[in-house]
Amino acid sequence: MLDTDAIFDVLAVRRRRYVLYTLLEADGGLALRDLAGLIAAAEAGRPIAAVAGACRRVAADLARTHLPALDREGLVEYDREREHARLADGHDRATSYLELASRYERPATVASPDGA
């Protein structure tokens, strides 16, 4: 179980919070490519189609750093082979912290993974 210090440590990185915000809205999780597109668009405040180059960089960063960290802490289940992420059963331990942070930083959803 995550203690308060561990939760603050893992959530100290904005991109990890964006992963959790995005997965909270995704029923059944998302493919890495789709997750990266949504996060890149949210970070840039632009549609997914306008951030194609950033999507590749975000996907690499998520796969290498952030999804494994969230997986280790039991907040996300990341399947490296399938390149798919979904919320883990233990994600609710961070929900109250995310709700507080989202009052100040949560980006508007820019577009769905299919670009709509």
Order of alpha helices (4+ residues) and beta strands (2+ residues): alpha-alpha-beta-alpha-alpha-alpha-beta-beta-alpha
